[in-house]
Amino acid sequence: MSQGTGYFTHRDCWKHEMGAGHPECPQRLDAIEDRLLITGLDVALQRREATPASMADLELGHGRMHLAALRGLSDGLRDEIAAGGPTHAQIDPDTSINVHSWEAILMAAGAAIDATDAVMAGELENAFCAVRPPGHHATRHQAMGFCFVNNVAVAAKYALERHGLKRVAIIDFDVHHGNGTEDIVAGDERILMCSFYQHPFYPAWNHAEAPNLVNLPVPAYTRGMDIRELVDMMWLPRLEAHRPEMIFISAGFDGHREDDMGQLGLVENDYAWMTERLVEVARRHAQGRIVSCLEGGYHLSALARSVEAHLRVLAGV
């Protein structure tokens, strides 16, 4: 069996920020790091420093003009700031870029790609990417919802195109629908995307009806046991039929009952249970290969505890 669980991150992921009081803040990564140290879980993980994604790899999921625009916005702020102008470039009411955002974007996607390489090489059985900005709302041509580049969709395409896999799965358990991932992968029969999400909720999105998507919209205040039943009935049979050779997880923890970004009732044990099911599928069909990337989760304590629960299952401790 492969050599344990990787933990991929980079200090550039701390430098992107969207203004004082914004929930998608650098302190999210601090909370996770502190929890790993306090619990001793840190010693069970293999730390790796991410390297930046290449433009060619980002273009597996995104249009060239979209990427050029993001880079231009971030780079252009240097001149603006020097002239006493704004420190942030606004993309939508809750999403903006600062002068360091492009580097963070490259590192977040680069971590997912590096993790894919390491897991495919057998250096690691699985990996978690503690990165920001998150990615699952980023469509092929649009940044939105705190997201600029779709880390998981790019990594899944990378596994297919660069490593020659024939089938992969993307699992998204964020409280918000991964509309960007859906936009990029809908209709690609090599990729099975399974998700649940609070509905109606952000984003307002016309869901694709493609056969490779298993969308499970659930109402506010849905509890963990109901989610588990849906996963058992709807995700697992489709995953067994698809037989993915690698599993990618959009790991959003904002469905936790303490997180006021959403209104679902999940707790740490629910995230651990879902992770256990996915590990079982990966061991049956994918030699254990899983790459998980941080998405949402904004209550710092609940986020840190949920990531710990997720990582304990991945690392088998």
C-alpha positions as CSV (number, residue, x, y, z in Angstrom):
1,M,0.0,0.0,0.0
2,S,1.1,3.6,-0.6
3,Q,2.8,5.8,1.9
4,G,0.2,7.6,4.0
5,T,-1.6,10.9,3.7
6,G,-0.1,14.1,2.2
7,Y,-0.9,17.6,3.4
8,F,-0.3,20.2,0.7
9,T,-0.3,23.9,1.3
10,H,1.8,27.1,0.6
11,R,2.3,30.3,2.5
12,D,1.1,32.2,-0.6
13,C,-2.4,30.9,0.1
14,W,-2.4,33.1,3.2
15,K,-1.6,36.3,1.3
16,H,-4.9,36.4,-0.7
17,E,-7.5,38.3,1.2
18,M,-10.7,40.2,0.3
19,G,-10.9,42.8,3.0
20,A,-11.5,43.1,6.8
21,G,-14.3,41.0,8.1
22,H,-14.6,38.8,5.0
23,P,-15.5,35.2,6.0
24,E,-13.1,33.7,3.4
25,C,-10.1,34.8,5.3
26,P,-6.5,33.6,5.9
27,Q,-7.4,32.7,9.5
28,R,-9.3,29.7,8.1
29,L,-5.9,28.1,7.4
30,D,-4.5,29.2,10.7
31,A,-7.4,27.4,12.5
32,I,-6.7,24.2,10.7
33,E,-3.0,24.4,11.3
34,D,-3.5,25.0,15.0
35,R,-5.9,22.1,15.3
36,L,-3.4,19.7,13.7
37,L,-0.7,20.8,16.2
38,I,-3.0,20.7,19.3
39,T,-4.3,17.2,18.5
40,G,-0.9,15.8,17.4
41,L,-2.5,14.8,14.1
42,D,0.3,16.8,12.4
43,V,2.8,14.0,12.9
44,A,0.6,11.5,11.0
45,L,0.7,13.6,7.8
46,Q,3.4,14.1,5.2
47,R,3.7,17.8,4.6
48,R,4.4,19.0,1.1
49,E,4.9,22.5,-0.2
50,A,2.8,23.2,-3.3
51,T,4.3,24.5,-6.5
52,P,2.4,26.9,-8.9
53,A,0.1,25.5,-11.5
54,S,1.1,26.1,-15.1
55,M,-1.1,28.0,-17.5
56,A,-1.4,24.9,-19.7
57,D,-2.8,22.9,-16.8
58,L,-5.2,25.6,-15.7
59,E,-6.5,25.7,-19.3
60,L,-7.7,22.1,-18.9
61,G,-10.6,23.7,-16.9
62,H,-10.7,27.4,-17.9
63,G,-10.6,29.6,-20.9
64,R,-7.4,31.6,-21.7
65,M,-9.2,34.9,-21.5
66,H,-10.6,34.2,-18.1
67,L,-7.1,33.4,-16.8
68,A,-5.5,36.4,-18.4
69,A,-8.2,38.7,-16.9
70,L,-7.5,37.4,-13.4
71,R,-3.8,37.8,-13.7
72,G,-4.3,41.3,-15.2
73,L,-6.5,42.4,-12.3
74,S,-4.1,41.2,-9.7
75,D,-1.0,42.5,-11.4
76,G,-2.7,45.8,-12.2
77,L,-3.3,46.6,-8.5
78,R,0.5,47.2,-8.1
79,D,0.3,50.3,-10.2
80,E,-3.0,51.4,-8.6
81,I,-1.7,51.0,-5.1
82,A,1.5,52.9,-6.0
83,A,-0.7,55.8,-7.3
84,G,-2.7,55.8,-4.0
85,G,-5.6,53.8,-5.6
86,P,-7.7,50.9,-4.3
87,T,-6.1,47.8,-2.8
88,H,-8.7,45.4,-4.2
89,A,-10.3,44.8,-7.6
90,Q,-14.0,43.8,-7.2
91,I,-15.3,40.9,-9.3
92,D,-18.8,40.5,-7.7
93,P,-20.3,41.9,-4.5
94,D,-18.5,39.3,-2.3
95,T,-15.5,38.4,-4.4
96,S,-12.4,40.5,-5.0
97,I,-8.7,40.2,-5.8
98,N,-5.7,41.8,-4.1
99,V,-2.1,42.2,-5.3
100,H,-1.2,38.7,-4.1
101,S,-4.3,36.8,-5.3
102,W,-2.8,35.5,-8.5
103,E,0.1,33.8,-6.7
104,A,-2.4,32.2,-4.3
105,I,-4.6,31.1,-7.2
106,L,-1.6,29.4,-8.8
107,M,-0.6,27.7,-5.6
108,A,-4.1,26.5,-4.7
109,A,-4.5,24.8,-8.1
110,G,-0.9,23.7,-8.0
111,A,-1.4,21.9,-4.7
112,A,-4.2,19.9,-6.2
113,I,-2.1,19.0,-9.2
114,D,1.0,18.2,-7.1
115,A,-1.2,16.0,-4.9
116,T,-2.5,14.2,-8.0
117,D,1.0,13.6,-9.2
118,A,2.2,12.3,-5.8
119,V,-0.8,10.0,-5.4
120,M,-0.6,8.7,-8.9
121,A,3.1,8.0,-8.4
122,G,2.3,5.9,-5.3
123,E,4.3,8.2,-3.0
124,L,1.1,8.8,-1.0
125,E,-2.1,6.9,-0.7
126,N,-4.2,10.1,-0.5
127,A,-3.8,13.8,0.1
128,F,-5.5,16.9,1.5
129,C,-4.9,20.3,0.1
130,A,-5.2,23.1,2.7
131,V,-5.6,25.9,0.2
132,R,-7.4,29.1,-0.5
133,P,-8.9,30.6,-2.5
134,P,-11.5,27.8,-2.9
135,G,-12.6,26.8,-6.3
136,H,-15.9,25.0,-6.8
137,H,-17.9,28.1,-7.9
138,A,-15.4,29.1,-10.6
139,T,-16.9,28.2,-14.0
140,R,-14.9,27.8,-17.2
141,H,-15.1,31.5,-17.9
142,Q,-16.2,33.2,-14.7
143,A,-14.9,33.9,-11.1
144,M,-17.7,34.1,-8.5
145,G,-18.5,33.1,-4.9
146,F,-15.0,33.6,-3.4
147,C,-13.6,31.3,-6.2
148,F,-11.4,32.2,-9.2
149,V,-9.9,28.9,-10.6
150,N,-11.6,25.5,-10.0
151,N,-8.9,23.5,-8.2
152,V,-10.7,20.2,-8.1
153,A,-12.1,20.3,-11.7
154,V,-8.6,21.2,-13.0
155,A,-7.0,18.3,-11.0
156,A,-9.6,15.9,-12.2
157,K,-9.1,16.9,-15.9
158,Y,-5.3,16.7,-15.2
159,A,-5.6,13.1,-14.0
160,L,-7.5,12.1,-17.1
161,E,-5.4,14.1,-19.6
162,R,-1.9,13.9,-18.2
163,H,-2.0,10.5,-16.3
164,G,-4.3,8.7,-18.8
165,L,-6.9,7.6,-16.3
166,K,-10.2,6.6,-17.9
167,R,-12.7,7.3,-15.1
168,V,-12.6,9.6,-12.1
169,A,-15.2,10.9,-9.6
170,I,-15.7,14.3,-8.0
171,I,-17.5,14.4,-4.7
172,D,-18.7,17.8,-3.4
173,F,-20.1,18.0,0.1
174,D,-20.0,21.8,0.5
175,V,-23.3,23.5,1.7
176,H,-23.3,25.4,-1.7
177,H,-23.8,23.8,-5.1
178,G,-20.5,23.4,-7.0
179,N,-21.9,25.1,-10.0
180,G,-18.5,25.9,-11.5
181,T,-17.4,22.3,-11.3
182,E,-20.7,21.3,-12.9
183,D,-20.1,23.8,-15.7
184,I,-16.7,22.4,-16.4
185,V,-17.5,18.6,-16.2
186,A,-21.2,18.3,-17.3
187,G,-21.4,15.8,-20.1
188,D,-17.9,14.4,-19.7
189,E,-18.7,10.7,-19.2
190,R,-15.2,10.1,-17.8
191,I,-16.1,12.2,-14.7
192,L,-18.9,11.3,-12.3
193,M,-19.8,14.3,-10.1
194,C,-21.8,13.6,-6.9
195,S,-23.0,16.4,-4.7
196,F,-25.6,17.5,-2.1
197,Y,-26.2,21.1,-1.2
198,Q,-28.7,23.3,0.5
199,H,-31.5,24.5,-1.9
200,P,-32.7,27.0,-2.6
201,F,-29.5,28.8,-1.8
202,Y,-26.5,30.4,-3.4
203,P,-25.8,30.2,-6.3
204,A,-28.9,30.7,-8.4
205,W,-27.9,28.3,-11.1
206,N,-29.8,26.4,-13.8
207,H,-28.6,22.8,-13.0
208,A,-27.4,20.8,-16.0
209,E,-29.3,17.6,-16.6
210,A,-26.2,15.7,-17.8
211,P,-26.1,11.9,-17.0
212,N,-22.7,12.2,-15.3
213,L,-24.1,14.4,-12.5
214,V,-25.8,13.2,-9.3
215,N,-27.2,16.4,-7.8
216,L,-29.0,16.1,-4.4
217,P,-30.6,19.4,-3.4
218,V,-31.7,19.3,0.2
219,P,-33.8,21.8,2.2
220,A,-32.4,24.0,5.0
221,Y,-32.1,22.2,8.4
222,T,-31.5,18.8,6.9
223,R,-29.6,16.7,9.5
224,G,-26.7,14.4,9.2
225,M,-28.6,11.2,9.3
226,D,-30.7,12.2,6.3
227,I,-27.6,13.2,4.4
228,R,-26.1,9.8,5.2
229,E,-29.2,8.0,3.9
230,L,-29.0,10.0,0.6
231,V,-25.3,9.2,0.2
232,D,-26.1,5.5,0.7
233,M,-29.0,5.4,-1.7
234,M,-27.9,7.9,-4.4
235,W,-24.1,8.3,-4.4
236,L,-22.7,4.9,-3.6
237,P,-24.5,2.9,-6.2
238,R,-23.5,5.4,-8.9
239,L,-19.9,5.3,-7.6
240,E,-19.8,1.5,-7.7
241,A,-21.1,1.5,-11.2
242,H,-18.6,4.1,-12.4
243,R,-15.6,2.4,-10.8
244,P,-13.5,5.6,-10.6
245,E,-9.7,5.1,-10.8
246,M,-9.3,8.2,-8.6
247,I,-11.6,10.3,-6.4
248,F,-11.4,14.1,-6.0
249,I,-13.2,15.8,-3.1
250,S,-14.5,19.3,-2.9
251,A,-14.3,19.4,0.9
252,G,-16.5,22.2,2.1
253,F,-17.4,22.2,5.8
254,D,-19.9,25.0,5.8
255,G,-22.8,22.5,6.2
256,H,-21.7,22.2,9.9
257,R,-24.5,23.1,12.2
258,E,-22.3,25.8,13.9
259,D,-21.6,27.5,10.5
260,D,-24.0,30.4,9.9
261,M,-23.0,30.5,6.2
262,G,-25.6,27.8,5.6
263,Q,-28.4,26.1,7.5
264,L,-27.6,22.4,7.3
265,G,-27.2,20.3,10.5
266,L,-24.0,18.3,9.9
267,V,-21.4,17.6,12.6
268,E,-17.8,16.2,12.5
269,N,-19.0,12.6,12.7
270,D,-21.0,13.1,9.5
271,Y,-17.9,14.3,7.6
272,A,-15.9,11.3,9.0
273,W,-18.7,8.9,7.9
274,M,-18.8,10.3,4.4
275,T,-15.0,10.1,4.2
276,E,-15.0,6.5,5.3
277,R,-17.5,5.6,2.6
278,L,-15.3,7.3,0.0
279,V,-12.2,5.6,1.3
280,E,-13.9,2.3,0.9
281,V,-14.9,3.0,-2.7
282,A,-11.3,4.3,-3.5
283,R,-9.8,1.1,-2.0
284,R,-12.1,-1.1,-4.1
285,H,-11.7,0.7,-7.4
286,A,-8.9,3.2,-7.3
287,Q,-6.0,1.7,-5.3
288,G,-7.0,4.1,-2.5
289,R,-6.3,7.2,-4.5
290,I,-8.1,10.3,-3.2
291,V,-7.2,14.0,-3.5
292,S,-9.3,16.3,-1.3
293,C,-9.3,20.1,-1.5
294,L,-10.6,22.6,1.0
295,E,-13.6,24.6,-0.2
296,G,-15.9,26.3,2.3
297,G,-16.1,26.3,6.1
298,Y,-16.3,29.7,7.9
299,H,-16.9,29.0,11.6
300,L,-13.2,28.6,12.5
301,S,-13.6,26.1,15.3
302,A,-16.1,23.9,13.4
303,L,-14.0,24.1,10.3
304,A,-10.9,23.0,12.2
305,R,-12.6,20.1,14.0
306,S,-14.3,18.9,10.7
307,V,-11.0,18.9,8.8
308,E,-9.4,17.0,11.7
309,A,-12.2,14.4,11.4
310,H,-11.8,14.2,7.6
311,L,-8.0,13.8,7.9
312,R,-8.2,11.2,10.6
313,V,-10.1,8.9,8.3
314,L,-7.8,9.6,5.3
315,A,-4.7,8.9,7.4
316,G,-6.3,5.9,9.2
317,V,-5.6,7.3,12.7
